[in-house]
C-alpha cells in the first residue's frame, strides 16, 4: 500500500471512530458505513463550505436572502445584478474556479 493509500485508510478509520464515538449504539455493514456514516460526515463538512459560499455571494450582492414563513433563509439570484452575475460566471468559467478561490 502506497503512502497516499495508507493516509486515506487512516483518515477513514478516524472518521469511522468519530462517528461511533458520537453514535455509540450504531452498527452497520461496510456498504452502510460508506453510504450513511461517511456520507453524513462529508455532508456536514460541505454544509460549512456551502454557507461560506452563500455568505460570499450575498456580500457581493449576486444573490439575496429572504425569510420564509418558518423564518428560514431562502436564497435567490439578485435580478438587479444580473450583469454582475453573468460576468462572475464568465470569469469563473474562463479562469477555472479553483477550490482555493472563493466566490
N, C-alpha and C positions, 0 to 999 in steps of 0.2 A: 504494500500500500504506500503510495507516494505521500509526501508531506502535506500537500493540499487536501488529499483524501482523508488523511489522518486528522487534520484540523477540522474538517467538516464533520467527521464522526464524533469528535469531542464536542463540537458545537451542538449537534443534535442530541447527544447524550445529556448535555447540560439542559437543553430545552425540555427534554422528557422529564428529567428530575424536577425541574422548576414547575412543570405542570402538575406533577404528582404531589409536590410539596403544597401547592395551592389547592389541590383536589385529592386529598389522601384516600378517598374511597373509590377513586376512578380505576377502571380496568377496561382494557380493550385489546383488540387484535392489532397486529402490525399495520394492517391496512387502515383500521380505525384510528390508530395513533397518527398516521400520516394525514388522513382525511379530516380529522377533527382537532386533535390536540395541537399539532404543529401548525395547521392552517389557522386555527384560532389565534395562536400567538403571533403569527405573521400579520394577521388582520389587525391586531391591536397595535402593532408597530406601524403598519401602513396608515392606520387611522390618525396617528400623530402627524405623519407627513401630509396627509390629505388636509387636515386642519390648518397646518402651516401654509400649504399652497393656497387654500381658500382665503386665509387671512391676508396673504400677499396680494392675491388678485383683487380683494376688496380694497386694500390700501392703495392700489394702483387705479381703482375705480373702473376695472374691467368687468367686474361682476358686482352685484349689490345684494344686500341682505334685506329680508323682511321676516316678520313673525307670523306664524300660522296661528289658528285659534288655540292650539295647545302650547303656545309660547315656545315653539321650536323654530330655530332659524332656518329659513329657506334661502337658497342662493339661486340667482338667475343672472343672465347676461345683462349688462348695463347698456340698454339700447341708445343712450345718449353718447356713448363712446364706442360705437361700432367701428369707426375708423381706427381707433387705437387697438381694438381687439384684433382686427384684420392685420394691422401692422405687427402686433405681437406674434400672431400665428405665423405670418410670413417670415419674420425674423427668426423665430424659434425653429421653423422647418428648414430654412435655408442654412442656418448655422448649426443645426443639430443640437437640440436641447440636451445637455448633459446632466447627469444626476447631481453634480455639484452645483449646478446653476439653479437658482430659484426663480419661479415665475414672477 
